[in-house]
Amino acid sequence: MSENSNTENLLAKIKQLKDDAVATYHTKKTAKPFVEQLKSIEYQLPENPALRYLFCEFVCYVSEASGQGRDKQHWLSSVAQYYNRFENDLKIAINK
């Protein structure tokens, strides 16, 4: 399997977990397993402190956006922004 397809598989897994965690039918409690799975992915990322920090920020935003709390749209916007930055930076880190 090529490094590119590994990256695409990892991104697909992250995106699916993110989508599951922020689904409107979840409470914070039922979304927590998805957030925990996202956290564990950090160790599959390249040894790049800036990339891992960005990923941790992304996971924090996913956690905030999960459930049915206030300002959900604000947090979802942040999740989308950080996911896009992370995806870009991961592809750059892999291709170096």
ChimeraX commands (.cxc) that place a marker at each C-alpha (Angstrom):
marker #1 position 0.00,0.00,0.00 radius 0.5
marker #1 position 1.37,3.39,-0.93 radius 0.5
marker #1 position 1.95,6.20,1.52 radius 0.5
marker #1 position -0.63,8.26,-0.34 radius 0.5
marker #1 position -3.35,5.66,0.13 radius 0.5
marker #1 position -2.36,5.27,3.80 radius 0.5
marker #1 position -2.80,9.02,4.20 radius 0.5
marker #1 position -6.15,8.94,2.43 radius 0.5
marker #1 position -7.31,6.04,4.62 radius 0.5
marker #1 position -6.23,7.90,7.76 radius 0.5
marker #1 position -8.00,11.06,6.64 radius 0.5
marker #1 position -11.15,9.06,5.84 radius 0.5
marker #1 position -11.07,7.52,9.31 radius 0.5
marker #1 position -10.58,10.92,10.96 radius 0.5
marker #1 position -13.39,12.44,8.91 radius 0.5
marker #1 position -15.78,9.59,9.78 radius 0.5
marker #1 position -14.99,9.84,13.50 radius 0.5
marker #1 position -15.43,13.62,13.35 radius 0.5
marker #1 position -18.77,13.28,11.59 radius 0.5
marker #1 position -19.93,10.67,14.11 radius 0.5
marker #1 position -18.85,12.79,17.08 radius 0.5
marker #1 position -20.65,15.94,15.94 radius 0.5
marker #1 position -23.81,14.24,14.69 radius 0.5
marker #1 position -26.86,16.12,15.96 radius 0.5
marker #1 position -28.43,13.02,17.51 radius 0.5
marker #1 position -25.52,12.51,19.92 radius 0.5
marker #1 position -25.21,13.88,23.42 radius 0.5
marker #1 position -21.76,14.69,24.82 radius 0.5
marker #1 position -21.85,11.31,26.54 radius 0.5
marker #1 position -22.70,9.27,23.45 radius 0.5
marker #1 position -20.20,11.23,21.32 radius 0.5
marker #1 position -17.34,10.67,23.78 radius 0.5
marker #1 position -16.19,7.28,22.33 radius 0.5
marker #1 position -15.71,8.90,18.93 radius 0.5
marker #1 position -13.72,11.76,20.44 radius 0.5
marker #1 position -11.56,9.26,22.36 radius 0.5
marker #1 position -10.88,7.32,19.15 radius 0.5
marker #1 position -9.87,10.57,17.47 radius 0.5
marker #1 position -7.44,11.33,20.31 radius 0.5
marker #1 position -5.75,7.95,19.86 radius 0.5
marker #1 position -5.02,8.70,16.20 radius 0.5
marker #1 position -2.43,11.32,17.22 radius 0.5
marker #1 position 0.11,8.52,17.63 radius 0.5
marker #1 position -0.36,7.43,14.01 radius 0.5
marker #1 position 0.66,10.85,12.73 radius 0.5
marker #1 position 4.17,11.74,11.55 radius 0.5
marker #1 position 6.62,12.94,14.20 radius 0.5
marker #1 position 5.83,16.57,13.53 radius 0.5
marker #1 position 5.09,18.65,16.64 radius 0.5
marker #1 position 3.24,21.40,14.75 radius 0.5
marker #1 position 1.04,18.87,12.96 radius 0.5
marker #1 position 0.27,17.00,16.18 radius 0.5
marker #1 position -0.55,20.26,17.97 radius 0.5
marker #1 position -2.92,21.23,15.16 radius 0.5
marker #1 position -4.55,17.80,15.38 radius 0.5
marker #1 position -5.02,18.16,19.16 radius 0.5
marker #1 position -6.66,21.55,18.61 radius 0.5
marker #1 position -8.93,19.95,16.01 radius 0.5
marker #1 position -9.92,17.22,18.49 radius 0.5
marker #1 position -10.70,19.85,21.13 radius 0.5
marker #1 position -13.01,21.62,18.71 radius 0.5
marker #1 position -14.69,18.32,17.80 radius 0.5
marker #1 position -15.26,17.69,21.50 radius 0.5
marker #1 position -16.81,21.14,21.93 radius 0.5
marker #1 position -19.02,20.67,18.85 radius 0.5
marker #1 position -20.24,17.27,19.98 radius 0.5
marker #1 position -23.57,16.95,21.69 radius 0.5
marker #1 position -26.45,19.36,21.51 radius 0.5
marker #1 position -24.95,22.33,23.31 radius 0.5
marker #1 position -25.06,26.03,22.77 radius 0.5
marker #1 position -23.12,27.65,19.95 radius 0.5
marker #1 position -22.96,24.38,18.03 radius 0.5
marker #1 position -22.70,26.19,14.69 radius 0.5
marker #1 position -19.74,28.20,15.94 radius 0.5
marker #1 position -17.91,25.04,17.01 radius 0.5
marker #1 position -18.80,23.22,13.78 radius 0.5
marker #1 position -17.31,26.10,11.82 radius 0.5
marker #1 position -14.09,25.80,13.85 radius 0.5
marker #1 position -14.05,22.02,13.32 radius 0.5
marker #1 position -14.29,22.48,9.55 radius 0.5
marker #1 position -11.57,25.13,9.52 radius 0.5
marker #1 position -9.16,23.07,11.62 radius 0.5
marker #1 position -9.89,19.88,9.67 radius 0.5
marker #1 position -9.02,21.62,6.41 radius 0.5
marker #1 position -5.79,23.03,7.86 radius 0.5
marker #1 position -4.87,19.65,9.33 radius 0.5
marker #1 position -5.59,17.80,6.07 radius 0.5
marker #1 position -3.43,20.27,4.15 radius 0.5
marker #1 position -0.56,20.14,6.65 radius 0.5
marker #1 position -0.66,16.33,6.84 radius 0.5
marker #1 position -0.37,16.05,3.06 radius 0.5
marker #1 position 2.55,18.49,3.10 radius 0.5
marker #1 position 4.28,16.59,5.94 radius 0.5
marker #1 position 3.86,13.25,4.14 radius 0.5
marker #1 position 5.21,14.57,0.84 radius 0.5
marker #1 position 8.41,16.04,2.31 radius 0.5
marker link #1:1,2 radius 0.2
marker link #1:2,3 radius 0.2
marker link #1:3,4 radius 0.2
marker link #1:4,5 radius 0.2
marker link #1:5,6 radius 0.2
marker link #1:6,7 radius 0.2
marker link #1:7,8 radius 0.2
marker link #1:8,9 radius 0.2
marker link #1:9,10 radius 0.2
marker link #1:10,11 radius 0.2
marker link #1:11,12 radius 0.2
marker link #1:12,13 radius 0.2
marker link #1:13,14 radius 0.2
marker link #1:14,15 radius 0.2
marker link #1:15,16 radius 0.2
marker link #1:16,17 radius 0.2
marker link #1:17,18 radius 0.2
marker link #1:18,19 radius 0.2
marker link #1:19,20 radius 0.2
marker link #1:20,21 radius 0.2
marker link #1:21,22 radius 0.2
marker link #1:22,23 radius 0.2
marker link #1:23,24 radius 0.2
marker link #1:24,25 radius 0.2
marker link #1:25,26 radius 0.2
marker link #1:26,27 radius 0.2
marker link #1:27,28 radius 0.2
marker link #1:28,29 radius 0.2
marker link #1:29,30 radius 0.2
marker link #1:30,31 radius 0.2
marker link #1:31,32 radius 0.2
marker link #1:32,33 radius 0.2
marker link #1:33,34 radius 0.2
marker link #1:34,35 radius 0.2
marker link #1:35,36 radius 0.2
marker link #1:36,37 radius 0.2
marker link #1:37,38 radius 0.2
marker link #1:38,39 radius 0.2
marker link #1:39,40 radius 0.2
marker link #1:40,41 radius 0.2
marker link #1:41,42 radius 0.2
marker link #1:42,43 radius 0.2
marker link #1:43,44 radius 0.2
marker link #1:44,45 radius 0.2
marker link #1:45,46 radius 0.2
marker link #1:46,47 radius 0.2
marker link #1:47,48 radius 0.2
marker link #1:48,49 radius 0.2
marker link #1:49,50 radius 0.2
marker link #1:50,51 radius 0.2
marker link #1:51,52 radius 0.2
marker link #1:52,53 radius 0.2
marker link #1:53,54 radius 0.2
marker link #1:54,55 radius 0.2
marker link #1:55,56 radius 0.2
marker link #1:56,57 radius 0.2
marker link #1:57,58 radius 0.2
marker link #1:58,59 radius 0.2
marker link #1:59,60 radius 0.2
marker link #1:60,61 radius 0.2
marker link #1:61,62 radius 0.2
marker link #1:62,63 radius 0.2
marker link #1:63,64 radius 0.2
marker link #1:64,65 radius 0.2
marker link #1:65,66 radius 0.2
marker link #1:66,67 radius 0.2
marker link #1:67,68 radius 0.2
marker link #1:68,69 radius 0.2
marker link #1:69,70 radius 0.2
marker link #1:70,71 radius 0.2
marker link #1:71,72 radius 0.2
marker link #1:72,73 radius 0.2
marker link #1:73,74 radius 0.2
marker link #1:74,75 radius 0.2
marker link #1:75,76 radius 0.2
marker link #1:76,77 radius 0.2
marker link #1:77,78 radius 0.2
marker link #1:78,79 radius 0.2
marker link #1:79,80 radius 0.2
marker link #1:80,81 radius 0.2
marker link #1:81,82 radius 0.2
marker link #1:82,83 radius 0.2
marker link #1:83,84 radius 0.2
marker link #1:84,85 radius 0.2
marker link #1:85,86 radius 0.2
marker link #1:86,87 radius 0.2
marker link #1:87,88 radius 0.2
marker link #1:88,89 radius 0.2
marker link #1:89,90 radius 0.2
marker link #1:90,91 radius 0.2
marker link #1:91,92 radius 0.2
marker link #1:92,93 radius 0.2
marker link #1:93,94 radius 0.2
marker link #1:94,95 radius 0.2
marker link #1:95,96 radius 0.2
view
